[in-house]
């Protein structure tokens, strides 16, 4: 079985759709989570959405480590 991850399963919304929302409204990941509800349940989509906002990727054939919605500030 081939792995393919392309949506937030908790809200049943594709990364493509979520990233489109973020780009069209110029939202940060935290703002997107507040508006759409992604990343607020199990949290597995956070790393993929963060990567997608950086690279434009909307589908992944590899696992990313789970990340918190807000990363600690680096000093």
N, C-alpha and C positions, 0 to 999 in steps of 0.2 A: 504494500500500500504506500502510495506517495503522499508525503506531507504537503499540505497547502493551507496557509493561514491568510485570510483576506478580509476578515471582519471581526467586529466586536460581537461575540456570541451572546453576551448578556442583554444587549439591546437590539441584536439582530440587524446591525447596520454595517455595510461594507466600509473598509478603510478608505476606498476611493470616494465614497459619498461623504464620509467624515472629513477627509482632507480637503475636499472641495468646499465644504462648509467653512472650515478654518481659513482657507485661502481667500474665499470671497468676502468674508467678514474681518479678515486680518486678525484672527484669534490665536492666542497662545494655546498650548495644550491644556492648561488649567481652565482657561475660558471655554474651550471646546467641551471639556468634561462637564462644566457647569451648565452649558447650554444644551448639549446633546445627551448627557448622562453616561457617556463612555468613560471607562476607567474608574467608575465609582462603585462597582460591584466586586467582581473577583479580581480585577486589576491586571489580568494577563495581556490586555490589549495595549497597555500604556507604552511598553517598550517599542511595539510595532508602530504605534502612532507617532511616537517621538522620532523614530527612524524615518518614517514616511514624511514627516514635516521637514526633515533635514535633507532627504534624498529624492523624494517624489515616489518612492516605491509604494505600491498598494497591495502587493501580494508577496508572500514569503514562503520559501520551501525549506526553511530552517528555523529552529527554535531560538528565541532570544531569552536571556535571563529575565525573570520578573523584576520590574522596577517600580518604585513608588511613584505616585503621580507627581509629587514635588520632590525634586532632588535637593539634598542639603546644599547650602551655599558653600562654595569653596573660598577660603580666605587666603 
